[in-house]
Amino acid sequence: MERERIAQVLDEVFRDEIAGDPEASFEEFLTDFREMRDPETPVYWIPDTVAAVVDKISGRYFGWHVEALRDEFSYTGEFMFIMVDPKTHKCLTAHTTAGGYCTVGVIFAILTVQDAVDAVQYLLKLANREVRNNA
Amino acid sequence: MEFKNFSDDEIRQALTAAWQDILEEEEAVSLEEYLRQYRKYLDDPDFSIDGVPQVVIRAVERLVGRQFVWHWEPVYRQPDGFTGEFSFIAVDPETQRCLTFKEWNYNNQVFHSINVSVTVLYFEDLVLLVRKLLGAILPALALMKSAGR
C-alpha cells in the first residue's frame, strides 16, 4: 500500500477508533505531542493507532503490547511494539540484535505522520512474512 | 499435555533461592527486607524496583528448568504513578512462540492479550505472579511438545 494511503488510514483510524472525535487529526495530535510534551497527553493513542492500522490493512487482529518509552522527565517519543500472531502464537517482533542480544520488541521513534507510516510499513512486512511462511 | 503443578511452598523456595542467586555480596538483605524497602520507596525514582522482575524471572526459569526471552515493565497509571503493577511477556527463544499469549471470547468477540500482569507489594504477591506465569508458560510448552515443535 502506498505511503499516502497509509497516512490517510492512520488519520481515519485515529479519528474514528482512537480519539472518537470527528474533528480530531492524527497529524495535529502528533504536532502537539512533539511540541508540548504535556504529561497529560494520552500518549498511548499514538502506538494504539499504529497497531489498529496494521490490523485494519492486514485484515487480521494481532496480539499487541505497546510501551511508550520514558526518560527521567517525560515520554521520549519512542514506542516499543510487541506483535504476536494469534494463529501460531509466534512473536513476530522477536529478533536478535546486532550485539547478539535476543529481544521481543521493536522500537520506533514516532513524532511525525511519516514516522508512523514507516512503523506501519515495517510491521505489515512482518505480518506478510508470517503469512508467506505459513502458506 | 501433562505438566507439573508446583505447590505454593515450591514457588516460595524457588523465589528465595532465586533471590540468593541475584544478590550481590555487599547486599546482605533478605527478599522480605527488600520488599519492605520497595513498598516504602515505591514511587521514588532513586530506588531500583528491578529486584522484583529479576527474582520472578529467575524463579520461573528455575522451576521450569529453561530460560526464556522476557519483556517486563512497571505499569504506570495516571495520575497515581507506579502502583506496584508489573507486566511480563515470555517468549520461547527457539520457536519465538509467545508463551504468555491468551485468547478469550466475550460477547462473541475474540480478544487477545500477550502479557501477564500482577500488582506486587508483598511476598505472597510474588508467589501469585510466579503461579500466573507458570499457568501460562507450562501449558504453552506442553502444547508445543505435543505438536512436536
Interface residues (C-beta under 8 A of the other chain):
Chain A: P39 E40 Y61 F62 G63 W64 H65 E67 E72 M80 I82 V84 P86 T88 H89 K90 C91 A94 C102 T103 V104 G105
Chain B: P45 V69 W70 H71 E73 Q78 S87 I89 V91 P93 T95 Q96 R97 C98 L99 F101 E103 V110 H112 S113 I114 N115 A140
